[in-house]
Amino acid sequence: MPRLAGDRPPAEPTSADQRDRYHRILRAAARHGATKGLERVQMVDVARDAGVAIATLYRYFPSKTHLFTALMHTRVEQLAALGVRSRVGETPDQGIARLLVRAGRDLLDNPLLAHAMMQSNNAAIAQSPDEGVTQLFTDLMRAAGGLDDPTPYELRLLRLLEEAWYGVVMTALNRRDDPDQLAADTELICRLMLRGREDAATAD
């Protein structure tokens, strides 16, 4: 499992030029991750292809874990920008399944990059529960499922659902499942985990 750098907190870009360099680095990382996978990506190659000094890359991304976790964060933000709100007539499990199926298909399009982002995100969370994309992803699931004021039990279900979905996606990546199989498995776990949420009182 990749490790986070010890005590070099990543800098945040503030100016337009800094944001441009930051996003050039992420685009270069995506290209390298899609063709090489996490272990074979070299930070010096990413810096060269992004047109930045290696010191600049490390200023924003102290490790490959930081780099590919940030890349996953931007992918989730892009998903949010497409609009994920619950649709008229959808049950929560249907809305969340719609979101997760779309996210899963995007990951299957680039298996090596998907592995790199998910492995890095898990390493970041292992280092600190507040790292990674968990909160952002939970907010997306809440929006897709129309859960504007979720109970503690519903939040627990969403956490478990995210973990189960990650497992389904990793299995699909490893087995090279087709997108339709991933979609069917995703819809099933959403249906099984969320349709009984009204029993929160007894479950707690």
DRENPA-3360 file (N, C-alpha, C; in nm, 2 decimals, always signed):
BEGIN
1 = MPRLAGDR = +0.08/-0.12/+0.00/+0.00/+0.00/+0.00/+0.09/+0.12/+0.00 ~ +0.06/+0.22/-0.08/+0.14/+0.35/-0.08/+0.13/+0.42/+0.05 ~ +0.23/+0.50/+0.08/+0.23/+0.57/+0.21/+0.22/+0.72/+0.18 ~ +0.16/+0.79/+0.28/+0.16/+0.93/+0.28/+0.30/+0.98/+0.32 ~ +0.35/+1.09/+0.27/+0.47/+1.15/+0.31/+0.45/+1.20/+0.46 ~ +0.56/+1.19/+0.54/+0.55/+1.20/+0.68/+0.49/+1.34/+0.72 ~ +0.57/+1.45/+0.70/+0.53/+1.57/+0.76/+0.54/+1.69/+0.66 ~ +0.49/+1.67/+0.54/+0.49/+1.77/+0.44/+0.35/+1.80/+0.39;
9 = PPAEPTSA = +0.27/+1.88/+0.47/+0.14/+1.90/+0.42/+0.13/+1.97/+0.29 ~ +0.04/+1.93/+0.20/+0.04/+1.98/+0.06/-0.01/+2.13/+0.07 ~ +0.06/+2.21/-0.02/+0.02/+2.35/-0.04/-0.11/+2.36/-0.12 ~ -0.18/+2.46/-0.10/-0.30/+2.49/-0.18/-0.27/+2.60/-0.29 ~ -0.31/+2.58/-0.41/-0.28/+2.69/-0.51/-0.38/+2.80/-0.48 ~ -0.33/+2.92/-0.49/-0.41/+3.04/-0.47/-0.42/+3.13/-0.59 ~ -0.32/+3.15/-0.67/-0.33/+3.24/-0.78/-0.37/+3.16/-0.90 ~ -0.41/+3.23/-1.01/-0.45/+3.17/-1.14/-0.33/+3.08/-1.19;
17 = DQRDRYHR = -0.21/+3.13/-1.19/-0.10/+3.06/-1.24/-0.07/+2.93/-1.16 ~ -0.09/+2.94/-1.03/-0.07/+2.82/-0.94/-0.18/+2.72/-0.97 ~ -0.30/+2.76/-0.99/-0.41/+2.67/-1.02/-0.39/+2.60/-1.16 ~ -0.33/+2.68/-1.25/-0.30/+2.62/-1.38/-0.20/+2.51/-1.37 ~ -0.09/+2.54/-1.30/+0.01/+2.44/-1.28/-0.04/+2.32/-1.20 ~ -0.12/+2.34/-1.10/-0.19/+2.23/-1.02/-0.27/+2.14/-1.11 ~ -0.35/+2.20/-1.20/-0.43/+2.11/-1.29/-0.35/+2.05/-1.40 ~ -0.24/+2.11/-1.44/-0.16/+2.05/-1.54/-0.09/+1.92/-1.48;
25 = ILRAAARH = -0.05/+1.93/-1.36/+0.00/+1.82/-1.29/-0.10/+1.70/-1.28 ~ -0.22/+1.74/-1.24/-0.33/+1.63/-1.23/-0.35/+1.57/-1.37 ~ -0.36/+1.65/-1.47/-0.38/+1.59/-1.61/-0.26/+1.50/-1.65 ~ -0.14/+1.54/-1.62/-0.03/+1.45/-1.65/-0.03/+1.33/-1.57 ~ -0.07/+1.34/-1.44/-0.08/+1.22/-1.35/-0.18/+1.12/-1.41 ~ -0.29/+1.18/-1.46/-0.40/+1.09/-1.51/-0.35/+1.01/-1.63 ~ -0.27/+1.08/-1.72/-0.22/+1.01/-1.84/-0.12/+0.90/-1.80 ~ -0.03/+0.93/-1.70/+0.06/+0.83/-1.66/+0.00/+0.72/-1.58;
33 = GATKGLER = -0.10/+0.75/-1.50/-0.17/+0.65/-1.42/-0.25/+0.55/-1.51 ~ -0.31/+0.61/-1.62/-0.39/+0.53/-1.71/-0.31/+0.43/-1.79 ~ -0.18/+0.45/-1.81/-0.09/+0.36/-1.89/+0.00/+0.28/-1.81 ~ +0.03/+0.33/-1.68/+0.14/+0.26/-1.61/+0.09/+0.20/-1.48 ~ -0.02/+0.25/-1.42/-0.06/+0.20/-1.29/+0.03/+0.28/-1.18 ~ -0.02/+0.27/-1.06/+0.04/+0.35/-0.95/+0.19/+0.32/-0.93 ~ +0.22/+0.19/-0.92/+0.36/+0.16/-0.88/+0.46/+0.21/-0.98 ~ +0.43/+0.21/-1.11/+0.53/+0.24/-1.21/+0.53/+0.39/-1.25;
41 = VQMVDVAR = +0.44/+0.47/-1.19/+0.44/+0.61/-1.22/+0.56/+0.68/-1.14 ~ +0.63/+0.76/-1.21/+0.75/+0.83/-1.15/+0.71/+0.98/-1.14 ~ +0.73/+1.03/-1.02/+0.69/+1.17/-1.00/+0.77/+1.27/-1.10 ~ +0.89/+1.23/-1.13/+0.97/+1.32/-1.21/+0.92/+1.32/-1.35 ~ +0.86/+1.21/-1.40/+0.80/+1.20/-1.53/+0.67/+1.29/-1.53 ~ +0.59/+1.28/-1.43/+0.47/+1.36/-1.42/+0.51/+1.51/-1.42 ~ +0.61/+1.55/-1.34/+0.65/+1.69/-1.34/+0.70/+1.74/-1.48 ~ +0.78/+1.65/-1.55/+0.83/+1.69/-1.68/+0.71/+1.71/-1.78;
49 = DAGVAIAT = +0.62/+1.61/-1.78/+0.51/+1.62/-1.87/+0.41/+1.74/-1.84 ~ +0.41/+1.78/-1.71/+0.32/+1.89/-1.67/+0.39/+2.02/-1.70 ~ +0.52/+2.02/-1.73/+0.60/+2.14/-1.75/+0.63/+2.22/-1.62 ~ +0.64/+2.15/-1.51/+0.68/+2.21/-1.38/+0.80/+2.15/-1.32 ~ +0.86/+2.22/-1.23/+0.98/+2.17/-1.16/+0.94/+2.06/-1.07 ~ +1.02/+1.97/-1.04/+0.99/+1.86/-0.95/+0.95/+1.91/-0.81 ~ +1.02/+2.02/-0.77/+1.00/+2.08/-0.64/+0.85/+2.14/-0.64 ~ +0.81/+2.19/-0.75/+0.67/+2.25/-0.75/+0.57/+2.13/-0.74;
57 = LYRYFPSK = +0.59/+2.02/-0.80/+0.50/+1.91/-0.79/+0.50/+1.86/-0.64 ~ +0.61/+1.85/-0.58/+0.61/+1.80/-0.44/+0.56/+1.90/-0.34 ~ +0.56/+2.03/-0.38/+0.50/+2.13/-0.30/+0.35/+2.11/-0.29 ~ +0.28/+2.07/-0.40/+0.14/+2.05/-0.39/+0.10/+1.90/-0.36 ~ +0.19/+1.81/-0.40/+0.16/+1.67/-0.38/+0.29/+1.60/-0.32 ~ +0.30/+1.59/-0.19/+0.42/+1.54/-0.13/+0.44/+1.39/-0.16 ~ +0.35/+1.32/-0.21/+0.37/+1.18/-0.24/+0.27/+1.14/-0.35 ~ +0.29/+1.02/-0.41/+0.20/+0.97/-0.51/+0.06/+0.95/-0.45;
65 = THLFTALM = +0.05/+0.92/-0.32/-0.07/+0.90/-0.26/-0.15/+1.03/-0.26 ~ -0.08/+1.14/-0.22/-0.15/+1.27/-0.23/-0.19/+1.31/-0.37 ~ -0.11/+1.27/-0.47/-0.14/+1.31/-0.60/-0.26/+1.24/-0.66 ~ -0.27/+1.11/-0.64/-0.38/+1.03/-0.70/-0.51/+1.04/-0.61 ~ -0.49/+1.07/-0.48/-0.61/+1.10/-0.40/-0.67/+1.23/-0.45 ~ -0.58/+1.33/-0.48/-0.63/+1.46/-0.53/-0.70/+1.44/-0.66 ~ -0.64/+1.36/-0.75/-0.70/+1.33/-0.88/-0.84/+1.27/-0.86 ~ -0.85/+1.17/-0.77/-0.98/+1.11/-0.74/-1.08/+1.22/-0.69;
73 = HTRVEQLA = -1.04/+1.31/-0.61/-1.12/+1.42/-0.56/-1.18/+1.50/-0.67 ~ -1.09/+1.53/-0.77/-1.14/+1.61/-0.88/-1.24/+1.54/-0.97 ~ -1.22/+1.40/-0.98/-1.31/+1.32/-1.06/-1.45/+1.32/-0.99 ~ -1.45/+1.31/-0.86/-1.58/+1.31/-0.79/-1.64/+1.45/-0.80 ~ -1.56/+1.56/-0.79/-1.62/+1.69/-0.81/-1.68/+1.71/-0.95 ~ -1.62/+1.65/-1.05/-1.67/+1.66/-1.19/-1.80/+1.58/-1.20 ~ -1.81/+1.47/-1.13/-1.94/+1.39/-1.12/-2.05/+1.48/-1.06 ~ -2.01/+1.55/-0.95/-2.11/+1.63/-0.88/-2.16/+1.75/-0.98;
81 = ALGVRSRV = -2.07/+1.80/-1.06/-2.10/+1.91/-1.15/-2.20/+1.87/-1.25 ~ -2.21/+1.74/-1.28/-2.30/+1.69/-1.39/-2.45/+1.69/-1.34 ~ -2.46/+1.70/-1.20/-2.60/+1.70/-1.15/-2.64/+1.56/-1.11 ~ -2.66/+1.54/-0.98/-2.69/+1.40/-0.93/-2.82/+1.40/-0.85 ~ -2.89/+1.51/-0.84/-3.00/+1.52/-0.75/-3.11/+1.41/-0.78 ~ -3.18/+1.37/-0.68/-3.28/+1.27/-0.69/-3.39/+1.31/-0.79 ~ -3.43/+1.22/-0.88/-3.53/+1.25/-0.98/-3.67/+1.22/-0.93 ~ -3.77/+1.28/-0.99/-3.91/+1.26/-0.95/-3.94/+1.11/-0.97;
89 = GETPDQGI = -4.00/+1.05/-0.87/-4.04/+0.91/-0.87/-3.94/+0.81/-0.83 ~ -3.81/+0.85/-0.81/-3.70/+0.76/-0.77/-3.71/+0.73/-0.62 ~ -3.69/+0.61/-0.59/-3.66/+0.58/-0.45/-3.51/+0.61/-0.42 ~ -3.48/+0.62/-0.29/-3.34/+0.65/-0.26/-3.24/+0.55/-0.32 ~ -3.28/+0.42/-0.31/-3.18/+0.32/-0.37/-3.17/+0.33/-0.52 ~ -3.27/+0.37/-0.59/-3.26/+0.39/-0.73/-3.18/+0.51/-0.77 ~ -3.19/+0.62/-0.69/-3.12/+0.74/-0.72/-2.97/+0.72/-0.69 ~ -2.94/+0.65/-0.58/-2.80/+0.63/-0.55/-2.74/+0.53/-0.64;
97 = ARLLVRAG = -2.81/+0.43/-0.68/-2.76/+0.33/-0.78/-2.73/+0.40/-0.91 ~ -2.81/+0.49/-0.95/-2.79/+0.57/-1.08/-2.65/+0.64/-1.07 ~ -2.63/+0.70/-0.95/-2.50/+0.77/-0.93/-2.38/+0.67/-0.93 ~ -2.39/+0.56/-0.86/-2.28/+0.47/-0.85/-2.25/+0.39/-0.98 ~ -2.36/+0.37/-1.05/-2.34/+0.30/-1.18/-2.26/+0.39/-1.27 ~ -2.29/+0.52/-1.28/-2.22/+0.61/-1.36/-2.07/+0.62/-1.32 ~ -2.05/+0.63/-1.19/-1.92/+0.64/-1.13/-1.84/+0.51/-1.16 ~ -1.90/+0.40/-1.15/-1.84/+0.27/-1.18/-1.80/+0.26/-1.32;
105 = RDLLDNPL = -1.89/+0.30/-1.41/-1.85/+0.29/-1.55/-1.73/+0.38/-1.59 ~ -1.73/+0.49/-1.53/-1.61/+0.58/-1.55/-1.48/+0.52/-1.51 ~ -1.49/+0.45/-1.39/-1.37/+0.38/-1.34/-1.33/+0.26/-1.43 ~ -1.42/+0.19/-1.48/-1.39/+0.08/-1.57/-1.33/+0.12/-1.70 ~ -1.35/+0.24/-1.74/-1.30/+0.29/-1.87/-1.14/+0.30/-1.86 ~ -1.09/+0.32/-1.74/-0.95/+0.33/-1.72/-0.90/+0.25/-1.60 ~ -0.89/+0.12/-1.62/-0.87/+0.03/-1.50/-0.74/+0.06/-1.42 ~ -0.63/+0.09/-1.49/-0.50/+0.12/-1.42/-0.52/+0.25/-1.34;
113 = LAHAMMQS = -0.58/+0.35/-1.40/-0.60/+0.47/-1.33/-0.69/+0.46/-1.21 ~ -0.80/+0.38/-1.23/-0.89/+0.35/-1.12/-0.83/+0.29/-1.01 ~ -0.74/+0.19/-1.03/-0.67/+0.12/-0.92/-0.58/+0.22/-0.85 ~ -0.51/+0.31/-0.93/-0.42/+0.40/-0.87/-0.50/+0.50/-0.77 ~ -0.61/+0.55/-0.82/-0.69/+0.65/-0.74/-0.75/+0.58/-0.62 ~ -0.81/+0.46/-0.63/-0.87/+0.40/-0.52/-0.77/+0.35/-0.42 ~ -0.66/+0.30/-0.46/-0.56/+0.25/-0.37/-0.50/+0.37/-0.29 ~ -0.48/+0.48/-0.36/-0.43/+0.60/-0.29/-0.53/+0.66/-0.19;
121 = NNAAIAQS = -0.66/+0.66/-0.23/-0.76/+0.71/-0.15/-0.77/+0.62/-0.02 ~ -0.77/+0.49/-0.04/-0.77/+0.40/+0.08/-0.65/+0.43/+0.17 ~ -0.53/+0.45/+0.11/-0.41/+0.47/+0.20/-0.43/+0.61/+0.27 ~ -0.49/+0.71/+0.21/-0.51/+0.84/+0.27/-0.60/+0.82/+0.39 ~ -0.71/+0.75/+0.37/-0.81/+0.73/+0.48/-0.75/+0.65/+0.59 ~ -0.66/+0.55/+0.56/-0.59/+0.47/+0.66/-0.50/+0.56/+0.75 ~ -0.44/+0.66/+0.69/-0.36/+0.75/+0.76/-0.44/+0.85/+0.85 ~ -0.55/+0.89/+0.79/-0.64/+0.99/+0.86/-0.78/+0.97/+0.81;
129 = PDEGVTQL = -0.88/+0.94/+0.90/-1.02/+0.92/+0.85/-1.07/+1.04/+0.78 ~ -1.02/+1.16/+0.80/-1.07/+1.28/+0.74/-1.02/+1.30/+0.60 ~ -0.92/+1.22/+0.56/-0.86/+1.24/+0.43/-0.95/+1.16/+0.33 ~ -0.91/+1.17/+0.20/-0.98/+1.10/+0.09/-1.11/+1.17/+0.05 ~ -1.19/+1.10/-0.02/-1.31/+1.16/-0.07/-1.44/+1.11/-0.01 ~ -1.43/+1.05/+0.11/-1.54/+0.99/+0.17/-1.66/+1.09/+0.19 ~ -1.63/+1.21/+0.25/-1.73/+1.30/+0.29/-1.80/+1.36/+0.16 ~ -1.72/+1.39/+0.06/-1.77/+1.44/-0.07/-1.86/+1.33/-0.13;
137 = FTDLMRAA = -1.81/+1.21/-0.13/-1.89/+1.10/-0.19/-2.02/+1.08/-0.12 ~ -2.02/+1.09/+0.02/-2.14/+1.07/+0.10/-2.24/+1.18/+0.06 ~ -2.19/+1.30/+0.05/-2.28/+1.41/+0.01/-2.35/+1.39/-0.13 ~ -2.27/+1.33/-0.22/-2.33/+1.30/-0.35/-2.44/+1.19/-0.34 ~ -2.41/+1.09/-0.26/-2.51/+0.98/-0.24/-2.64/+1.04/-0.17 ~ -2.62/+1.13/-0.07/-2.73/+1.19/-0.01/-2.82/+1.27/-0.11 ~ -2.75/+1.34/-0.20/-2.82/+1.42/-0.30/-2.89/+1.33/-0.40 ~ -2.82/+1.22/-0.45/-2.88/+1.13/-0.54/-3.00/+1.06/-0.49;
145 = GGLDDPTP = -2.99/+1.03/-0.36/-3.10/+0.95/-0.29/-3.21/+1.04/-0.23 ~ -3.20/+1.17/-0.24/-3.30/+1.26/-0.19/-3.30/+1.26/-0.03 ~ -3.18/+1.23/+0.03/-3.17/+1.22/+0.17/-3.12/+1.35/+0.23 ~ -3.20/+1.45/+0.23/-3.16/+1.59/+0.27/-3.13/+1.60/+0.42 ~ -3.20/+1.52/+0.49/-3.18/+1.52/+0.64/-3.17/+1.38/+0.69 ~ -3.06/+1.31/+0.66/-3.05/+1.17/+0.69/-3.04/+1.15/+0.84 ~ -3.09/+1.04/+0.89/-3.07/+0.99/+1.03/-2.93/+0.94/+1.05 ~ -2.89/+0.92/+1.17/-2.76/+0.86/+1.19/-2.76/+0.72/+1.13;
153 = YELRLLRL = -2.87/+0.65/+1.14/-2.87/+0.51/+1.08/-2.85/+0.52/+0.93 ~ -2.92/+0.61/+0.86/-2.90/+0.63/+0.72/-2.76/+0.66/+0.68 ~ -2.70/+0.75/+0.76/-2.56/+0.78/+0.73/-2.47/+0.66/+0.75 ~ -2.50/+0.58/+0.85/-2.43/+0.45/+0.86/-2.45/+0.36/+0.74 ~ -2.57/+0.35/+0.69/-2.59/+0.27/+0.57/-2.52/+0.32/+0.45 ~ -2.51/+0.45/+0.44/-2.43/+0.51/+0.33/-2.29/+0.48/+0.34 ~ -2.23/+0.48/+0.46/-2.09/+0.45/+0.48/-2.07/+0.30/+0.44 ~ -2.15/+0.22/+0.48/-2.14/+0.07/+0.45/-2.16/+0.05/+0.30;
161 = LEEAWYGV = -2.25/+0.12/+0.24/-2.28/+0.11/+0.10/-2.16/+0.15/+0.02 ~ -2.09/+0.26/+0.06/-1.97/+0.31/-0.01/-1.86/+0.20/-0.01 ~ -1.85/+0.14/+0.11/-1.74/+0.04/+0.13/-1.77/-0.08/+0.05 ~ -1.90/-0.12/+0.04/-1.94/-0.24/-0.04/-1.92/-0.21/-0.18 ~ -1.96/-0.09/-0.23/-1.94/-0.05/-0.37/-1.80/-0.05/-0.41 ~ -1.71/+0.00/-0.33/-1.57/+0.00/-0.36/-1.52/-0.15/-0.38 ~ -1.57/-0.24/-0.30/-1.53/-0.38/-0.31/-1.59/-0.43/-0.45 ~ -1.71/-0.40/-0.48/-1.76/-0.44/-0.61/-1.68/-0.39/-0.73;
169 = VMTALNRR = -1.65/-0.26/-0.72/-1.57/-0.20/-0.83/-1.43/-0.27/-0.84 ~ -1.36/-0.29/-0.72/-1.23/-0.35/-0.73/-1.24/-0.49/-0.79 ~ -1.34/-0.57/-0.75/-1.36/-0.70/-0.80/-1.38/-0.69/-0.95 ~ -1.46/-0.60/-1.00/-1.49/-0.58/-1.14/-1.36/-0.55/-1.22 ~ -1.28/-0.46/-1.16/-1.15/-0.42/-1.22/-1.06/-0.54/-1.23 ~ -1.05/-0.62/-1.12/-0.96/-0.74/-1.12/-1.01/-0.85/-1.22 ~ -1.14/-0.87/-1.23/-1.19/-0.97/-1.31/-1.22/-0.92/-1.46 ~ -1.20/-0.79/-1.47/-1.23/-0.73/-1.60/-1.38/-0.75/-1.64;
177 = DDPDQLAA = -1.47/-0.73/-1.54/-1.61/-0.75/-1.57/-1.65/-0.64/-1.67 ~ -1.76/-0.67/-1.74/-1.81/-0.57/-1.83/-1.90/-0.47/-1.75 ~ -1.92/-0.35/-1.81/-2.00/-0.25/-1.74/-2.14/-0.29/-1.70 ~ -2.20/-0.38/-1.78/-2.34/-0.42/-1.75/-2.34/-0.51/-1.62 ~ -2.24/-0.59/-1.60/-2.23/-0.67/-1.48/-2.21/-0.58/-1.36 ~ -2.12/-0.48/-1.37/-2.10/-0.39/-1.26/-2.22/-0.32/-1.23 ~ -2.30/-0.27/-1.33/-2.42/-0.20/-1.31/-2.52/-0.29/-1.23 ~ -2.54/-0.42/-1.27/-2.63/-0.51/-1.21/-2.59/-0.53/-1.06;
185 = DTELICRL = -2.46/-0.55/-1.04/-2.42/-0.57/-0.90/-2.44/-0.45/-0.81 ~ -2.41/-0.33/-0.87/-2.43/-0.21/-0.80/-2.58/-0.18/-0.76 ~ -2.67/-0.21/-0.86/-2.81/-0.19/-0.83/-2.86/-0.29/-0.72 ~ -2.80/-0.41/-0.72/-2.84/-0.51/-0.62/-2.80/-0.47/-0.48 ~ -2.67/-0.42/-0.46/-2.63/-0.38/-0.33/-2.70/-0.26/-0.28 ~ -2.74/-0.17/-0.37/-2.82/-0.05/-0.33/-2.95/-0.09/-0.28 ~ -3.02/-0.18/-0.36/-3.15/-0.23/-0.32/-3.15/-0.30/-0.19 ~ -3.05/-0.39/-0.17/-3.05/-0.47/-0.05/-3.02/-0.39/+0.08;
193 = MLRGREDA = -2.93/-0.29/+0.06/-2.89/-0.21/+0.18/-2.98/-0.09/+0.21 ~ -3.05/-0.04/+0.12/-3.13/+0.08/+0.15/-3.28/+0.07/+0.16 ~ -3.33/-0.04/+0.11/-3.48/-0.05/+0.11/-3.53/-0.08/+0.25 ~ -3.45/-0.12/+0.35/-3.49/-0.14/+0.48/-3.46/-0.03/+0.58 ~ -3.42/+0.09/+0.53/-3.37/+0.19/+0.62/-3.48/+0.24/+0.71 ~ -3.61/+0.22/+0.68/-3.72/+0.26/+0.77/-3.71/+0.19/+0.90 ~ -3.64/+0.08/+0.91/-3.63/+0.01/+1.04/-3.52/+0.06/+1.13 ~ -3.48/+0.19/+1.11/-3.37/+0.24/+1.18/-3.38/+0.23/+1.33;
201 = ATAD = -3.50/+0.25/+1.38/-3.52/+0.25/+1.53/-3.48/+0.12/+1.59 ~ -3.52/+0.01/+1.52/-3.49/-0.12/+1.58/-3.35/-0.16/+1.55 ~ -3.29/-0.11/+1.44/-3.15/-0.15/+1.41/-3.06/-0.08/+1.51 ~ -3.08/+0.04/+1.55/-3.00/+0.11/+1.65/-3.01/+0.04/+1.78;
% end
